Structures are given as C-alpha cells and as structure tokens.
C-alpha cells in the first residue's frame, strides 16, 4: 500500500518535500501531550535509524488515532531528524 501511494504521488507530480518547520508545529500540537523532546536526546533515544524513526512516528499516530496525513508524518520525522537524530 505504501509503495502504491508513493508511486501515485510521483505520477501526479505532487510529491511532498518534507517541511521540518511544519513538523515542529505538528509535533508540539500532537506529540508533546505524551512526551517532550528530551525523549529524543542521548541515551533515552531508543530509535537508531531513519526507518525506525518513521515507524515510531507512524505507530504513535496510529495508536493515538491522531489521523495525520502521510505528508504531516513526514514533516514530523523531518523535524525530529533535523533537530535531534541527524540520520543520513
């Protein structure tokens, strides 16, 4: 399903370039109710790769029934990666 959606976006010419600044706002509005950014720093950070970060963000969204769109999830991942993880 995920591959299908990605292909569909590419065909439509509307591929989303992740926006870390928007991701920060989305994080503050949707994620900080459960944890603050200290979760993503130092030894507390249990995420060890970009794919793992993507899975974690998607899993949190689904578990909490946040109903965020894929581009919003990508923005949150971009923010967390830019400001905390710096995965390549």
PAVEX-551936 format. One record per residue: residue number from 0; y, x, z of N, C-alpha, C, O in turn. Coordinates in pm, 1 decimal. Layout:
! residues N
<NUM; <Y; X; Z>; <Y; X; Z>; <Y; X; Z>; <Y; X; Z>>
...
//
This chain:
! residues 88
<0; <-119.6; 82.5; 0.0>; <0.0; 0.0; 0.0>; <126.1; 87.0; 0.0>; <220.9; 60.3; -73.8>>
<1; <125.7; 191.2; 83.6>; <243.6; 278.3; 92.4>; <270.5; 347.8; -40.2>; <385.7; 359.7; -81.8>>
<2; <165.6; 393.6; -106.5>; <181.6; 459.9; -236.3>; <235.7; 361.2; -338.4>; <321.0; 395.9; -420.1>>
<3; <186.3; 238.6; -333.8>; <233.8; 135.6; -425.1>; <383.7; 111.7; -406.8>; <458.0; 103.7; -504.7>>
<4; <427.7; 100.4; -282.1>; <569.8; 76.3; -255.6>; <655.3; 193.0; -302.5>; <762.7; 172.8; -359.3>>
<5; <608.1; 314.5; -279.1>; <682.7; 432.4; -324.1>; <693.6; 434.6; -476.0>; <800.1; 463.1; -530.7>>
<6; <583.9; 404.7; -543.5>; <585.0; 401.2; -689.7>; <677.7; 292.6; -741.3>; <750.3; 312.6; -838.7>>
<7; <674.9; 178.3; -675.9>; <761.5; 67.8; -715.2>; <909.0; 105.9; -700.9>; <989.8; 75.2; -788.6>>
<8; <943.8; 171.9; -591.9>; <1082.0; 215.2; -572.9>; <1124.0; 316.6; -679.1>; <1236.1; 311.3; -729.7>>
<9; <1034.7; 407.9; -712.4>; <1067.5; 507.4; -814.6>; <1086.0; 442.1; -950.4>; <1177.2; 477.6; -1025.1>>
<10; <999.9; 347.3; -982.2>; <1011.6; 277.2; -1109.8>; <1140.0; 195.9; -1116.8>; <1201.3; 184.0; -1222.9>>
<11; <1179.6; 140.8; -1004.8>; <1300.6; 59.4; -1001.7>; <1426.2; 145.5; -999.1>; <1536.5; 94.5; -1018.7>>
<12; <1410.6; 275.1; -975.1>; <1525.4; 364.7; -971.5>; <1608.9; 348.3; -845.5>; <1727.0; 382.8; -844.3>>
<13; <1548.6; 296.1; -739.8>; <1623.1; 271.6; -616.5>; <1565.5; 351.2; -500.2>; <1571.9; 307.1; -385.5>>
<14; <1509.6; 467.0; -528.9>; <1452.9; 548.4; -421.9>; <1560.3; 576.5; -318.0>; <1674.0; 609.0; -352.2>>
<15; <1524.3; 564.1; -193.2>; <1617.8; 577.7; -81.7>; <1626.6; 723.1; -37.2>; <1525.5; 784.8; -3.8>>
<16; <1745.6; 776.2; -36.9>; <1768.2; 908.0; 21.7>; <1798.0; 885.6; 169.5>; <1896.0; 819.9; 204.8>>
<17; <1714.4; 939.8; 254.0>; <1727.0; 915.6; 398.0>; <1864.5; 957.5; 448.6>; <1918.6; 1060.5; 408.4>>
<18; <1919.4; 875.8; 537.1>; <2052.9; 894.9; 592.4>; <2040.3; 917.0; 743.3>; <2023.6; 821.9; 819.6>>
<19; <2048.4; 1042.9; 785.2>; <2029.6; 1077.0; 926.3>; <2137.8; 1015.8; 1015.5>; <2110.1; 980.1; 1130.1>>
<20; <2259.9; 1003.4; 964.6>; <2365.9; 942.6; 1045.9>; <2336.1; 796.1; 1073.9>; <2355.9; 748.6; 1185.7>>
<21; <2288.5; 724.4; 972.7>; <2247.1; 585.9; 992.9>; <2126.1; 581.4; 1085.5>; <2114.5; 491.3; 1168.5>>
<22; <2036.1; 678.7; 1071.4>; <1919.0; 686.5; 1157.6>; <1955.8; 700.0; 1303.9>; <1889.3; 643.2; 1390.5>>
<23; <2061.7; 775.2; 1332.2>; <2107.9; 789.9; 1470.9>; <2152.6; 655.7; 1526.5>; <2119.4; 620.8; 1639.8>>
<24; <2227.2; 581.1; 1447.9>; <2271.7; 448.1; 1491.5>; <2152.8; 354.6; 1512.3>; <2148.5; 279.5; 1609.8>>
<25; <2056.7; 359.3; 1420.6>; <1937.4; 275.9; 1433.9>; <1856.1; 315.0; 1557.0>; <1804.0; 228.9; 1627.8>>
<26; <1845.6; 445.9; 1581.9>; <1774.2; 494.6; 1699.6>; <1840.2; 442.8; 1826.7>; <1772.9; 393.4; 1917.2>>
<27; <1972.1; 454.7; 1832.4>; <2044.1; 409.2; 1951.6>; <2026.9; 259.1; 1973.7>; <2018.0; 213.9; 2087.8>>
<28; <2022.1; 182.3; 1866.4>; <2010.7; 37.0; 1877.1>; <1868.1; -10.3; 1903.2>; <1848.3; -114.8; 1965.3>>
<29; <1768.4; 64.9; 1856.8>; <1631.2; 14.8; 1860.3>; <1533.9; 95.0; 1944.9>; <1430.0; 42.5; 1985.0>>
<30; <1564.6; 219.9; 1972.7>; <1466.5; 307.8; 2036.8>; <1502.8; 346.7; 2179.7>; <1414.2; 366.8; 2262.8>>
<31; <1630.7; 357.3; 2208.6>; <1671.8; 407.0; 2339.2>; <1642.2; 310.8; 2452.9>; <1656.4; 347.7; 2569.5>>
<32; <1601.8; 189.8; 2422.3>; <1562.3; 98.4; 2528.4>; <1437.3; 145.3; 2600.5>; <1416.5; 112.9; 2717.4>>
<33; <1354.1; 221.6; 2530.9>; <1228.8; 271.7; 2590.0>; <1239.1; 417.7; 2632.8>; <1179.0; 457.1; 2732.8>>
<34; <1313.6; 497.6; 2559.1>; <1326.8; 639.2; 2593.4>; <1456.0; 695.7; 2537.3>; <1510.8; 644.7; 2439.6>>
<35; <1503.2; 801.0; 2600.2>; <1622.9; 866.8; 2549.7>; <1582.1; 989.1; 2468.0>; <1463.4; 1016.6; 2450.7>>
<36; <1679.6; 1060.7; 2419.1>; <1649.9; 1172.3; 2329.5>; <1580.2; 1288.7; 2397.4>; <1529.0; 1376.5; 2328.0>>
<37; <1575.9; 1293.5; 2530.8>; <1504.8; 1402.4; 2597.7>; <1355.4; 1399.1; 2565.5>; <1285.8; 1499.1; 2582.9>>
<38; <1306.6; 1284.7; 2518.9>; <1167.3; 1270.9; 2475.7>; <1135.5; 1366.9; 2361.6>; <1020.1; 1406.1; 2344.1>>
<39; <1235.2; 1404.4; 2285.0>; <1215.3; 1482.5; 2163.6>; <1247.7; 1630.2; 2180.1>; <1261.5; 1701.7; 2080.9>>
<40; <1260.1; 1676.6; 2302.7>; <1304.0; 1814.0; 2326.3>; <1199.1; 1892.3; 2404.8>; <1135.8; 1839.9; 2496.4>>
<41; <1182.5; 2017.2; 2367.3>; <1098.9; 2110.1; 2443.4>; <953.8; 2068.5; 2456.9>; <895.5; 2011.5; 2364.7>>
<42; <896.2; 2097.2; 2572.3>; <754.9; 2071.4; 2596.3>; <721.0; 1922.7; 2596.8>; <604.9; 1886.4; 2577.7>>
<43; <819.4; 1836.2; 2618.1>; <796.1; 1692.2; 2617.9>; <765.5; 1639.8; 2478.4>; <704.1; 1534.2; 2463.7>>
<44; <807.8; 1713.0; 2376.1>; <788.9; 1667.8; 2238.5>; <641.8; 1680.3; 2199.0>; <590.9; 1790.6; 2179.1>>
<45; <575.7; 1567.7; 2188.2>; <433.0; 1568.6; 2155.1>; <408.7; 1565.5; 2004.4>; <294.7; 1581.6; 1960.8>>
<46; <511.1; 1545.4; 1925.7>; <499.3; 1540.1; 1780.4>; <508.9; 1682.3; 1726.2>; <601.8; 1756.0; 1759.4>>
<47; <412.5; 1720.4; 1642.8>; <405.9; 1859.4; 1597.0>; <420.7; 1877.7; 1446.0>; <407.1; 1989.6; 1396.5>>
<48; <448.6; 1768.7; 1371.0>; <466.4; 1780.9; 1226.3>; <548.0; 1662.1; 1176.1>; <559.9; 1560.5; 1244.5>>
<49; <604.1; 1676.0; 1056.1>; <681.5; 1567.4; 997.9>; <595.9; 1442.9; 973.4>; <641.0; 1332.6; 1004.4>>
<50; <473.8; 1455.8; 918.8>; <391.1; 1335.8; 903.6>; <359.9; 1268.3; 1038.4>; <352.7; 1145.7; 1046.7>>
<51; <341.7; 1348.6; 1142.1>; <316.6; 1291.6; 1275.0>; <440.5; 1219.1; 1326.6>; <428.8; 1115.1; 1391.4>>
<52; <558.6; 1272.9; 1298.6>; <682.6; 1207.4; 1337.8>; <697.3; 1074.2; 1265.0>; <734.1; 973.5; 1325.5>>
<53; <668.7; 1073.8; 1136.2>; <674.6; 949.6; 1058.2>; <578.9; 845.2; 1114.8>; <615.4; 728.4; 1128.7>>
<54; <456.8; 886.6; 1147.5>; <358.7; 792.9; 1205.1>; <406.1; 740.0; 1340.1>; <391.0; 621.4; 1369.4>>
<55; <463.3; 827.6; 1421.8>; <510.0; 786.5; 1554.5>; <621.1; 683.3; 1544.1>; <618.6; 581.9; 1613.8>>
<56; <718.4; 708.4; 1457.6>; <830.6; 615.3; 1441.1>; <780.6; 481.3; 1388.7>; <820.8; 376.2; 1438.5>>
<57; <693.2; 484.6; 1288.2>; <637.7; 360.2; 1232.9>; <555.8; 286.7; 1338.9>; <565.9; 164.6; 1350.6>>
<58; <476.1; 358.1; 1414.8>; <393.9; 296.9; 1519.2>; <477.6; 231.7; 1627.0>; <446.9; 120.8; 1670.8>>
<59; <583.2; 299.0; 1670.4>; <672.6; 239.3; 1770.9>; <735.8; 111.9; 1717.3>; <743.7; 11.2; 1787.7>>
<60; <780.2; 116.6; 1593.7>; <843.4; -0.7; 1532.9>; <745.2; -118.0; 1527.1>; <781.3; -231.3; 1559.1>>
<61; <622.6; -90.6; 1486.8>; <522.1; -196.9; 1477.1>; <483.6; -248.9; 1614.8>; <472.8; -370.0; 1634.4>>
<62; <463.0; -159.9; 1709.5>; <423.3; -201.5; 1844.2>; <528.9; -287.7; 1911.0>; <496.5; -379.9; 1985.9>>
<63; <653.6; -258.1; 1884.3>; <763.1; -332.8; 1946.8>; <812.4; -447.9; 1859.6>; <905.1; -520.5; 1895.7>>
<64; <747.9; -462.6; 1743.7>; <783.9; -569.4; 1649.1>; <932.7; -566.9; 1614.3>; <1000.1; -669.9; 1614.6>>
<65; <981.4; -447.6; 1584.5>; <1123.1; -430.0; 1552.0>; <1157.9; -479.4; 1412.1>; <1273.6; -511.5; 1384.7>>
<66; <1059.3; -485.8; 1323.6>; <1079.7; -534.7; 1186.8>; <1185.7; -455.3; 1111.6>; <1272.7; -511.4; 1044.9>>
<67; <1176.2; -325.0; 1123.9>; <1266.2; -237.1; 1049.5>; <1210.9; -215.6; 910.0>; <1089.3; -211.0; 891.0>>
<68; <1298.2; -202.6; 813.7>; <1258.1; -175.8; 676.4>; <1217.6; -29.5; 662.4>; <1254.4; 54.2; 744.9>>
<69; <1141.8; 0.5; 557.9>; <1095.9; 137.4; 534.3>; <1212.2; 235.5; 524.7>; <1202.7; 347.2; 575.6>>
<70; <1321.8; 195.6; 460.2>; <1435.2; 287.6; 448.4>; <1501.2; 311.4; 584.1>; <1553.5; 420.2; 608.5>>
<71; <1499.9; 212.4; 672.3>; <1553.7; 231.2; 806.4>; <1464.9; 324.9; 887.6>; <1514.8; 409.6; 961.7>>
<72; <1334.8; 310.0; 874.0>; <1241.4; 400.9; 941.7>; <1261.1; 543.3; 890.8>; <1259.1; 638.3; 969.1>>
<73; <1280.0; 558.4; 760.3>; <1303.8; 691.0; 702.1>; <1433.6; 750.2; 756.3>; <1441.6; 870.9; 779.0>>
<74; <1534.2; 667.4; 777.0>; <1660.9; 715.1; 832.8>; <1641.5; 764.4; 976.2>; <1696.6; 867.8; 1013.9>>
<75; <1563.8; 691.4; 1056.2>; <1537.2; 733.3; 1194.4>; <1462.3; 865.9; 1195.5>; <1494.9; 955.6; 1273.3>>
<76; <1362.5; 878.2; 1109.7>; <1287.1; 1003.9; 1100.1>; <1380.4; 1117.5; 1059.5>; <1372.4; 1227.1; 1114.9>>
<77; <1468.3; 1092.0; 963.8>; <1562.0; 1195.3; 918.5>; <1653.2; 1239.7; 1032.7>; <1679.6; 1358.9; 1048.8>>
<78; <1700.6; 1144.9; 1111.1>; <1785.4; 1178.0; 1226.8>; <1709.2; 1262.6; 1328.4>; <1757.2; 1367.5; 1371.2>>
<79; <1590.7; 1216.6; 1366.5>; <1513.1; 1290.0; 1466.5>; <1477.7; 1429.2; 1417.4>; <1482.7; 1525.9; 1493.3>>
<80; <1442.2; 1438.8; 1290.6>; <1406.7; 1569.2; 1235.9>; <1528.5; 1661.0; 1228.3>; <1518.8; 1779.3; 1260.9>>
<81; <1641.0; 1608.4; 1186.2>; <1763.0; 1689.3; 1175.0>; <1809.9; 1740.3; 1311.5>; <1844.5; 1857.5; 1326.3>>
<82; <1810.5; 1651.4; 1410.5>; <1872.3; 1685.9; 1538.5>; <1776.2; 1744.1; 1641.6>; <1820.8; 1805.0; 1738.8>>
<83; <1645.1; 1726.8; 1622.8>; <1550.9; 1771.3; 1725.7>; <1435.9; 1856.5; 1672.2>; <1410.9; 1964.7; 1725.2>>
<84; <1367.2; 1811.7; 1571.4>; <1241.6; 1876.5; 1531.7>; <1257.1; 1987.5; 1429.1>; <1191.5; 2090.9; 1441.1>>
<85; <1340.3; 1969.7; 1330.4>; <1361.1; 2064.8; 1220.6>; <1231.7; 2103.9; 1147.5>; <1211.3; 2220.7; 1114.4>>
<86; <1144.9; 2005.2; 1122.9>; <1026.2; 2030.5; 1040.0>; <1071.0; 2049.9; 897.1>; <1171.4; 1993.0; 854.2>>
<87; <996.3; 2130.6; 823.0>; <1026.9; 2152.6; 680.7>; <945.9; 2061.8; 595.1>; <957.7; 2065.6; 472.6>>
//
